[in-house]
Amino acid sequence: MTERPYVTLSCAMSIDGYLDGDPPRRLAMSNAADFDRVDEVRAGHDAIMVGASTLRRDNPRLLVRSAERRMRRVEAGMPAGPAKVTVTSSGDLPRDAAFFTAGDVDRYVYAPVARARRLRSRIAGAATVVGLGERVTMAAVLDDLADRGIRRLMVEGGGQLLTQFLADDLVDELQLVIAPFFVGESRAPRVVGPGAFPWTAARRAPLAETRQVGDVVLLRYALSERFGRPAPVLRAQPRQLATLGAR
């Protein structure tokens, strides 16, 4: 059986644990220096994953912004940008979302089998739709991505997706950025929801690094024995190497 991908969970939150403001208000939890750091982390992964709610709410492009980093990937025999991954239970994904339209990269959408056929017709070749059982689990997603050659996966949110990965003990590395303010809005999205997490008061998560990045703080936690594993070298994929621009 192919080893599951190394999973880096990356998110930024307010001091009181919120990912954003109360919809439709959006808050920038990070700063320019940390956005550049995240871009570097993205460049070191084979795929970037967000949940369907994040795709609809934030419309992220999920691209490596730096031309130098894209070129560095190509010179290492890798695609210019990481593949994009999302998971949906409802199949409600906007066809014009940047997830589908920005960048020349592979895209994977995971959905329950009952939704997959209809979703394939809706997005019409914009992504590979994978049906996984009656309910999609993150373990099943990782197994399928491993079979597709994905060795390092970066998970960027939202809260429901982060909760699933953490509660199922599927994260190798947690990169948590703390913004220097409070949100205090009861309806705003939190980093995680209720769950039975493997890291408790009796089993503390090992803190591997703290770093100040401008006015935010980065905390890196080692959540598995694979923490810090070097990135593997991928085979070049000519279709993706053709376009280096982050459109």
C-alpha atoms as a printed R data frame, in Angstrom:
    type eleno elety resid chain resno       x      y       z
1   ATOM     1    CA   MET     A     1   0.000  0.000   0.000
2   ATOM     2    CA   THR     A     2   1.311  3.466  -0.912
3   ATOM     3    CA   GLU     A     3   2.253  5.622   2.070
4   ATOM     4    CA   ARG     A     4  -0.221  8.421   2.707
5   ATOM     5    CA   PRO     A     5   0.894 11.989   1.945
6   ATOM     6    CA   TYR     A     6   2.712 14.092   4.511
7   ATOM     7    CA   VAL     A     7   0.059 16.537   5.747
8   ATOM     8    CA   THR     A     8   0.837 20.128   6.709
9   ATOM     9    CA   LEU     A     9  -2.120 21.937   8.242
10  ATOM    10    CA   SER     A    10  -1.724 25.710   7.859
11  ATOM    11    CA   CYS     A    11  -4.039 28.382   9.264
12  ATOM    12    CA   ALA     A    12  -4.126 31.812  10.887
13  ATOM    13    CA   MET     A    13  -6.433 32.819  13.706
14  ATOM    14    CA   SER     A    14  -7.210 35.707  16.009
15  ATOM    15    CA   ILE     A    15  -6.127 35.666  19.658
16  ATOM    16    CA   ASP     A    16  -9.595 34.329  20.561
17  ATOM    17    CA   GLY     A    17  -9.485 31.508  18.005
18  ATOM    18    CA   TYR     A    18 -11.439 32.776  14.992
19  ATOM    19    CA   LEU     A    19 -10.505 32.212  11.348
20  ATOM    20    CA   ASP     A    20 -12.418 35.243  10.077
21  ATOM    21    CA   GLY     A    21 -15.084 37.774  10.921
22  ATOM    22    CA   ASP     A    22 -18.831 37.232  10.901
23  ATOM    23    CA   PRO     A    23 -19.951 36.818   7.247
24  ATOM    24    CA   PRO     A    24 -19.896 38.750   5.007
25  ATOM    25    CA   ARG     A    25 -17.169 40.696   6.811
26  ATOM    26    CA   ARG     A    26 -13.678 39.363   5.984
27  ATOM    27    CA   LEU     A    27 -10.590 39.918   8.090
28  ATOM    28    CA   ALA     A    28  -6.949 39.554   7.101
29  ATOM    29    CA   MET     A    29  -5.419 37.461   9.884
30  ATOM    30    CA   SER     A    30  -1.899 37.684   8.513
31  ATOM    31    CA   ASN     A    31   0.499 40.250   7.044
32  ATOM    32    CA   ALA     A    32   2.564 40.610   3.883
33  ATOM    33    CA   ALA     A    33   5.631 38.887   5.328
34  ATOM    34    CA   ASP     A    34   3.591 35.903   6.493
35  ATOM    35    CA   PHE     A    35   1.732 35.659   3.181
36  ATOM    36    CA   ASP     A    36   5.155 35.336   1.541
37  ATOM    37    CA   ARG     A    37   6.131 32.649   4.056
38  ATOM    38    CA   VAL     A    38   2.945 30.717   3.230
39  ATOM    39    CA   ASP     A    39   3.787 31.040  -0.468
40  ATOM    40    CA   GLU     A    40   7.128 29.371   0.247
41  ATOM    41    CA   VAL     A    41   5.369 26.563   2.135
42  ATOM    42    CA   ARG     A    42   2.948 26.081  -0.766
43  ATOM    43    CA   ALA     A    43   5.864 25.783  -3.165
44  ATOM    44    CA   GLY     A    44   7.160 22.841  -1.137
45  ATOM    45    CA   HIS     A    45   3.972 20.778  -1.464
46  ATOM    46    CA   ASP     A    46   2.440 18.677  -4.219
47  ATOM    47    CA   ALA     A    47  -1.159 19.707  -3.526
48  ATOM    48    CA   ILE     A    48  -3.182 22.329  -1.630
49  ATOM    49    CA   MET     A    49  -6.574 21.477  -0.129
50  ATOM    50    CA   VAL     A    50  -9.489 23.619   1.054
51  ATOM    51    CA   GLY     A    51 -13.049 22.723   1.947
52  ATOM    52    CA   ALA     A    52 -16.018 23.571  -0.250
53  ATOM    53    CA   SER     A    53 -17.254 26.229   2.181
54  ATOM    54    CA   THR     A    54 -13.892 28.019   1.950
55  ATOM    55    CA   LEU     A    55 -14.000 27.721  -1.829
56  ATOM    56    CA   ARG     A    56 -17.428 29.377  -1.895
57  ATOM    57    CA   ARG     A    57 -16.738 31.980   0.792
58  ATOM    58    CA   ASP     A    58 -13.206 33.137  -0.036
59  ATOM    59    CA   ASN     A    59 -12.784 32.082  -3.685
60  ATOM    60    CA   PRO     A    60  -9.059 31.276  -3.190
61  ATOM    61    CA   ARG     A    61  -6.762 30.869  -6.203
62  ATOM    62    CA   LEU     A    62  -4.422 28.427  -4.391
63  ATOM    63    CA   LEU     A    63  -1.403 29.279  -6.528
64  ATOM    64    CA   VAL     A    64   2.296 29.827  -5.864
65  ATOM    65    CA   ARG     A    65   2.582 33.561  -6.421
66  ATOM    66    CA   SER     A    66   6.352 33.914  -6.707
67  ATOM    67    CA   ALA     A    67   7.679 33.418 -10.244
68  ATOM    68    CA   GLU     A    68  11.054 32.474  -8.772
69  ATOM    69    CA   ARG     A    69   9.490 29.718  -6.682
70  ATOM    70    CA   ARG     A    70   7.515 28.407  -9.640
71  ATOM    71    CA   MET     A    71  10.723 28.302 -11.683
72  ATOM    72    CA   ARG     A    72  12.532 26.550  -8.844
73  ATOM    73    CA   ARG     A    73   9.871 23.834  -8.861
74  ATOM    74    CA   VAL     A    74  10.222 23.363 -12.604
75  ATOM    75    CA   GLU     A    75  14.008 23.166 -12.373
76  ATOM    76    CA   ALA     A    76  13.560 20.440  -9.740
77  ATOM    77    CA   GLY     A    77  11.420 18.456 -12.182
78  ATOM    78    CA   MET     A    78   8.124 19.344 -10.529
79  ATOM    79    CA   PRO     A    79   4.954 20.949 -11.905
80  ATOM    80    CA   ALA     A    80   5.013 24.747 -11.736
81  ATOM    81    CA   GLY     A    81   2.312 24.741  -9.068
82  ATOM    82    CA   PRO     A    82   0.728 22.299  -6.634
83  ATOM    83    CA   ALA     A    83  -2.461 20.495  -7.579
84  ATOM    84    CA   LYS     A    84  -5.702 21.796  -6.055
85  ATOM    85    CA   VAL     A    85  -7.975 19.624  -3.933
86  ATOM    86    CA   THR     A    86 -11.405 20.162  -2.392
87  ATOM    87    CA   VAL     A    87 -14.112 18.017  -0.852
88  ATOM    88    CA   THR     A    88 -17.859 18.572  -0.966
89  ATOM    89    CA   SER     A    89 -20.813 16.710   0.498
90  ATOM    90    CA   SER     A    90 -23.476 18.707  -1.347
91  ATOM    91    CA   GLY     A    91 -21.818 19.095  -4.754
92  ATOM    92    CA   ASP     A    92 -22.551 22.824  -4.604
93  ATOM    93    CA   LEU     A    93 -19.443 24.260  -6.233
94  ATOM    94    CA   PRO     A    94 -19.485 27.379  -8.478
95  ATOM    95    CA   ARG     A    95 -18.131 26.511 -11.923
96  ATOM    96    CA   ASP     A    96 -16.527 29.959 -12.250
97  ATOM    97    CA   ALA     A    97 -14.627 29.736  -8.945
98  ATOM    98    CA   ALA     A    98 -10.913 30.552  -9.091
99  ATOM    99    CA   PHE     A    99 -10.282 26.987  -7.925
100 ATOM   100    CA   PHE     A   100 -11.318 25.876 -11.430
101 ATOM   101    CA   THR     A   101 -10.211 28.840 -13.530
102 ATOM   102    CA   ALA     A   102  -6.884 30.093 -12.094
103 ATOM   103    CA   GLY     A   103  -3.629 28.385 -13.035
104 ATOM   104    CA   ASP     A   104  -2.737 25.414 -15.215
105 ATOM   105    CA   VAL     A   105  -2.652 22.703 -12.547
106 ATOM   106    CA   ASP     A   106  -4.413 19.430 -11.799
107 ATOM   107    CA   ARG     A   107  -7.610 19.685  -9.747
108 ATOM   108    CA   TYR     A   108  -9.372 17.014  -7.699
109 ATOM   109    CA   VAL     A   109 -12.860 17.199  -6.235
110 ATOM   110    CA   TYR     A   110 -13.926 14.521  -3.742
111 ATOM   111    CA   ALA     A   111 -17.611 13.861  -3.168
112 ATOM   112    CA   PRO     A   112 -19.942 11.058  -2.069
113 ATOM   113    CA   VAL     A   113 -20.616  8.580  -4.858
114 ATOM   114    CA   ALA     A   114 -24.252  9.710  -5.029
115 ATOM   115    CA   ARG     A   115 -23.131 13.277  -5.890
116 ATOM   116    CA   ALA     A   116 -20.169 12.494  -8.113
117 ATOM   117    CA   ARG     A   117 -21.945 11.775 -11.426
118 ATOM   118    CA   ARG     A   118 -24.033 14.945 -11.288
119 ATOM   119    CA   LEU     A   119 -21.006 16.983 -10.230
120 ATOM   120    CA   ARG     A   120 -18.969 15.689 -13.177
121 ATOM   121    CA   SER     A   121 -21.603 16.980 -15.573
122 ATOM   122    CA   ARG     A   122 -21.767 20.359 -13.800
123 ATOM   123    CA   ILE     A   123 -18.078 21.153 -13.877
124 ATOM   124    CA   ALA     A   124 -17.542 19.502 -17.268
125 ATOM   125    CA   GLY     A   125 -13.892 18.525 -17.243
126 ATOM   126    CA   ALA     A   126 -12.640 21.399 -15.080
127 ATOM   127    CA   ALA     A   127 -11.464 18.901 -12.454
128 ATOM   128    CA   THR     A   128 -11.209 15.194 -11.771
129 ATOM   129    CA   VAL     A   129 -14.246 14.240  -9.677
130 ATOM   130    CA   VAL     A   130 -13.721 11.258  -7.375
131 ATOM   131    CA   GLY     A   131 -16.656  9.527  -5.709
132 ATOM   132    CA   LEU     A   132 -15.731  8.023  -2.336
133 ATOM   133    CA   GLY     A   133 -18.460  6.018  -0.591
134 ATOM   134    CA   GLU     A   134 -21.575  7.386   1.068
135 ATOM   135    CA   ARG     A   135 -19.545  9.879   3.115
136 ATOM   136    CA   VAL     A   136 -16.102 11.183   2.248
137 ATOM   137    CA   THR     A   137 -13.463 10.658   4.933
138 ATOM   138    CA   MET     A   138 -10.113 12.404   4.986
139 ATOM   139    CA   ALA     A   139  -8.322  9.065   5.315
140 ATOM   140    CA   ALA     A   140  -9.919  7.910   2.057
141 ATOM   141    CA   VAL     A   141  -8.957 11.187   0.366
142 ATOM   142    CA   LEU     A   142  -5.333 10.746   1.456
143 ATOM   143    CA   ASP     A   143  -5.276  7.166   0.185
144 ATOM   144    CA   ASP     A   144  -6.568  8.257  -3.218
145 ATOM   145    CA   LEU     A   145  -4.148 11.194  -3.446
146 ATOM   146    CA   ALA     A   146  -1.268  8.866  -2.595
147 ATOM   147    CA   ASP     A   147  -2.268  6.609  -5.481
148 ATOM   148    CA   ARG     A   148  -2.146  9.700  -7.742
149 ATOM   149    CA   GLY     A   149   1.431 10.491  -6.767
150 ATOM   150    CA   ILE     A   150   0.766 13.199  -4.167
151 ATOM   151    CA   ARG     A   151   3.412 12.961  -1.452
152 ATOM   152    CA   ARG     A   152   2.932 16.253   0.411
153 ATOM   153    CA   LEU     A   153  -0.473 17.865   1.028
154 ATOM   154    CA   MET     A   154  -1.027 21.341   2.482
155 ATOM   155    CA   VAL     A   155  -4.459 21.812   4.101
156 ATOM   156    CA   GLU     A   156  -5.522 25.471   4.419
157 ATOM   157    CA   GLY     A   157  -9.066 25.280   5.812
158 ATOM   158    CA   GLY     A   158 -11.773 25.957   6.664
159 ATOM   159    CA   GLY     A   159 -12.633 25.001  10.189
160 ATOM   160    CA   GLN     A   160 -14.675 21.901   9.397
161 ATOM   161    CA   LEU     A   161 -11.878 20.439   7.278
162 ATOM   162    CA   LEU     A   162  -9.238 21.283   9.877
163 ATOM   163    CA   THR     A   163 -11.359 19.630  12.560
164 ATOM   164    CA   GLN     A   164 -11.696 16.436  10.527
165 ATOM   165    CA   PHE     A   165  -7.966 16.123   9.857
166 ATOM   166    CA   LEU     A   166  -6.989 16.835  13.451
167 ATOM   167    CA   ALA     A   167  -9.655 14.640  15.077
168 ATOM   168    CA   ASP     A   168  -8.696 11.734  12.804
169 ATOM   169    CA   ASP     A   169  -4.984 12.173  13.715
170 ATOM   170    CA   LEU     A   170  -3.976 12.642  10.086
171 ATOM   171    CA   VAL     A   171  -1.776 15.739  10.480
172 ATOM   172    CA   ASP     A   172   2.014 15.529  10.522
173 ATOM   173    CA   GLU     A   173   2.703 19.226  11.000
174 ATOM   174    CA   LEU     A   174   0.536 22.105  12.269
175 ATOM   175    CA   GLN     A   175   1.538 25.640  11.313
176 ATOM   176    CA   LEU     A   176  -0.586 28.027  13.353
177 ATOM   177    CA   VAL     A   177  -0.305 31.806  13.029
178 ATOM   178    CA   ILE     A   178  -1.720 34.058  15.757
179 ATOM   179    CA   ALA     A   179  -2.948 37.513  14.701
180 ATOM   180    CA   PRO     A   180  -2.617 40.352  17.255
181 ATOM   181    CA   PHE     A   181  -6.315 41.079  17.744
182 ATOM   182    CA   PHE     A   182  -9.632 39.664  18.947
183 ATOM   183    CA   VAL     A   183 -12.754 39.018  16.852
184 ATOM   184    CA   GLY     A   184 -15.362 38.301  19.523
185 ATOM   185    CA   GLU     A   185 -18.220 37.531  17.113
186 ATOM   186    CA   SER     A   186 -20.245 34.458  18.041
187 ATOM   187    CA   ARG     A   187 -21.200 33.660  14.441
188 ATOM   188    CA   ALA     A   188 -17.692 34.018  13.036
189 ATOM   189    CA   PRO     A   189 -15.945 30.776  11.953
190 ATOM   190    CA   ARG     A   190 -13.607 29.178  14.465
191 ATOM   191    CA   VAL     A   191 -10.399 27.295  13.713
192 ATOM   192    CA   VAL     A   192 -11.868 23.993  14.904
193 ATOM   193    CA   GLY     A   193 -15.202 22.707  16.113
194 ATOM   194    CA   PRO     A   194 -15.965 20.140  18.817
195 ATOM   195    CA   GLY     A   195 -14.156 16.844  18.428
196 ATOM   196    CA   ALA     A   196 -12.270 14.030  20.127
197 ATOM   197    CA   PHE     A   197  -8.721 15.155  19.393
198 ATOM   198    CA   PRO     A   198  -5.640 13.004  19.991
199 ATOM   199    CA   TRP     A   199  -3.785 15.935  21.571
200 ATOM   200    CA   THR     A   200  -5.156 16.619  25.054
201 ATOM   201    CA   ALA     A   201  -4.001 17.938  28.433
202 ATOM   202    CA   ALA     A   202  -2.642 14.453  29.063
203 ATOM   203    CA   ARG     A   203  -0.921 14.235  25.661
204 ATOM   204    CA   ARG     A   204   0.465 17.616  24.760
205 ATOM   205    CA   ALA     A   205   1.387 18.462  21.167
206 ATOM   206    CA   PRO     A   206   5.156 18.963  20.814
207 ATOM   207    CA   LEU     A   207   6.012 22.577  19.982
208 ATOM   208    CA   ALA     A   208   8.811 22.473  17.415
209 ATOM   209    CA   GLU     A   209   9.253 26.177  16.603
210 ATOM   210    CA   THR     A   210   8.077 29.663  17.480
211 ATOM   211    CA   ARG     A   211   8.822 32.548  15.149
212 ATOM   212    CA   GLN     A   212   7.797 36.187  15.045
213 ATOM   213    CA   VAL     A   213   6.787 37.282  11.537
214 ATOM   214    CA   GLY     A   214   6.148 41.012  11.735
215 ATOM   215    CA   ASP     A   215   3.202 41.498  14.080
216 ATOM   216    CA   VAL     A   216   2.080 37.839  14.011
217 ATOM   217    CA   VAL     A   217   3.534 34.735  15.640
218 ATOM   218    CA   LEU     A   218   4.036 31.354  13.953
219 ATOM   219    CA   LEU     A   219   3.754 28.209  16.071
220 ATOM   220    CA   ARG     A   220   4.851 24.908  14.510
221 ATOM   221    CA   TYR     A   221   3.746 21.687  16.145
222 ATOM   222    CA   ALA     A   222   5.134 18.236  15.394
223 ATOM   223    CA   LEU     A   223   2.051 15.999  15.325
224 ATOM   224    CA   SER     A   224   3.667 12.814  14.041
225 ATOM   225    CA   GLU     A   225   7.016 11.064  13.924
226 ATOM   226    CA   ARG     A   226   7.246 12.120  10.261
227 ATOM   227    CA   PHE     A   227   7.504 15.823  11.211
228 ATOM   228    CA   GLY     A   228  10.093 17.666   9.154
229 ATOM   229    CA   ARG     A   229  10.460 14.985   6.509
230 ATOM   230    CA   PRO     A   230  12.207 16.440   3.413
231 ATOM   231    CA   ALA     A   231  10.084 17.010   0.339
232 ATOM   232    CA   PRO     A   232  10.396 14.276  -2.306
233 ATOM   233    CA   VAL     A   233  11.406 14.927  -5.904
234 ATOM   234    CA   LEU     A   234   8.505 14.565  -8.330
235 ATOM   235    CA   ARG     A   235   8.540 13.570 -11.947
236 ATOM   236    CA   ALA     A   236   7.955 16.411 -14.371
237 ATOM   237    CA   GLN     A   237   4.474 16.720 -15.836
238 ATOM   238    CA   PRO     A   238   4.847 18.388 -19.283
239 ATOM   239    CA   ARG     A   239   1.248 19.630 -19.472
240 ATOM   240    CA   GLN     A   240   1.728 21.628 -16.295
241 ATOM   241    CA   LEU     A   241   5.226 22.827 -17.114
242 ATOM   242    CA   ALA     A   242   3.939 24.614 -20.175
243 ATOM   243    CA   THR     A   243   2.479 27.461 -18.140
244 ATOM   244    CA   LEU     A   244   4.520 29.045 -15.371
245 ATOM   245    CA   GLY     A   245   2.343 32.115 -14.862
246 ATOM   246    CA   ALA     A   246   0.013 32.278 -11.836
247 ATOM   247    CA   ARG     A   247  -3.039 33.494 -13.665
